[in-house]
């Protein structure tokens, strides 16, 4: 079944978009990673229907995890953990919680300057 989606203005330059696998959550969720802003972030989004009479879903931000540097990559390491790399050389692993809607991202590991080419 196709999904009718309304666009949303995000006021950031988005570098990476990653969908959360369907077998992890029953609704459509995705991550975005920004670049070239004073403060960049990884955000978790879901879709919600604003008007029950219409069959159109709109992206809604669930949470934001602020980071230093531009987001250069986001990858799932397993069903509930992502790894993200940044232009400053840092790498972090974030745990994804489908149950805690207010703060679905929690840092579990970080490496500073892991891939810095000085």
C-alpha positions in Angstrom: 0.0 0.0 0.0 1.5 3.3 -1.0 2.1 6.0 1.5 0.9 9.6 0.8 3.4 11.9 2.4 3.3 15.7 2.9 6.7 17.5 2.8 8.0 19.4 5.8 10.4 22.3 6.0 13.3 21.4 8.3 15.6 24.5 8.2 18.7 22.3 8.0 20.9 20.9 5.2 20.2 17.1 5.3 23.1 14.9 4.4 21.9 11.4 5.4 18.5 9.8 5.6 18.1 6.2 7.0 14.9 4.3 7.4 14.4 2.3 10.6 13.7 -1.3 9.4 10.0 -2.3 9.3 10.6 -5.3 11.5 11.8 -3.0 14.3 8.8 -0.8 14.6 5.3 -1.1 13.3 5.1 2.5 11.9 7.4 4.3 9.5 10.4 6.0 11.2 13.6 7.5 9.8 16.7 9.3 10.8 18.2 12.4 9.3 21.8 13.8 9.7 22.6 17.4 9.0 25.7 19.2 7.8 27.1 22.8 7.4 25.2 24.2 10.3 26.5 25.9 13.5 25.0 23.0 15.4 24.3 19.8 13.5 22.1 16.9 14.7 20.8 13.5 14.2 17.0 13.5 14.3 14.4 10.8 14.6 11.2 11.3 12.6 7.8 9.5 12.4 4.7 10.0 10.3 1.4 11.2 11.7 -1.9 12.0 10.1 -3.0 15.6 10.9 -6.5 15.2 9.6 -8.4 12.0 10.0 -10.5 12.8 6.9 -7.4 12.9 4.7 -5.1 10.0 3.8 -1.9 12.1 4.0 0.9 11.6 6.5 3.3 14.4 7.6 6.8 13.9 9.0 7.0 14.8 12.7 10.3 15.1 14.6 10.4 12.8 17.7 13.8 13.8 19.0 17.1 15.5 18.2 20.6 14.4 19.2 23.0 17.4 18.8 26.5 16.6 17.5 29.8 18.4 16.7 30.8 18.4 13.0 28.8 17.4 9.9 27.1 14.0 9.9 29.0 12.0 7.2 27.3 8.6 7.7 24.6 6.8 9.6 24.5 2.9 9.6 22.5 0.3 11.6 24.8 -2.1 13.4 21.9 -4.1 14.6 18.1 -3.6 15.1 18.5 -1.1 17.9 21.9 0.5 17.5 23.2 2.9 14.9 26.7 4.2 14.3 27.3 7.7 13.1 30.4 9.4 11.9 31.2 13.1 11.7 33.5 15.4 9.8 35.6 16.2 12.9 36.7 12.5 13.1 34.3 11.4 15.9 32.2 8.2 15.7 29.4 7.4 18.1 27.0 4.5 18.6 23.4 5.4 19.6 20.8 3.0 21.0 17.4 3.4 19.4 14.4 3.0 21.7 11.0 2.6 20.0 9.4 2.7 23.4 10.7 6.1 24.7 9.2 8.5 22.3 10.7 11.6 24.0 14.3 10.5 23.9 14.6 7.6 21.5 18.4 8.1 21.1 20.9 7.3 23.8 24.7 7.3 23.4 26.3 4.0 24.3 29.8 4.4 22.9 31.9 7.2 21.4 35.4 7.5 19.9 37.0 10.9 19.5 39.0 11.7 16.4 38.8 8.1 15.3 39.1 8.9 11.6 40.9 12.2 11.6 43.4 12.8 8.8 45.1 15.8 10.5 
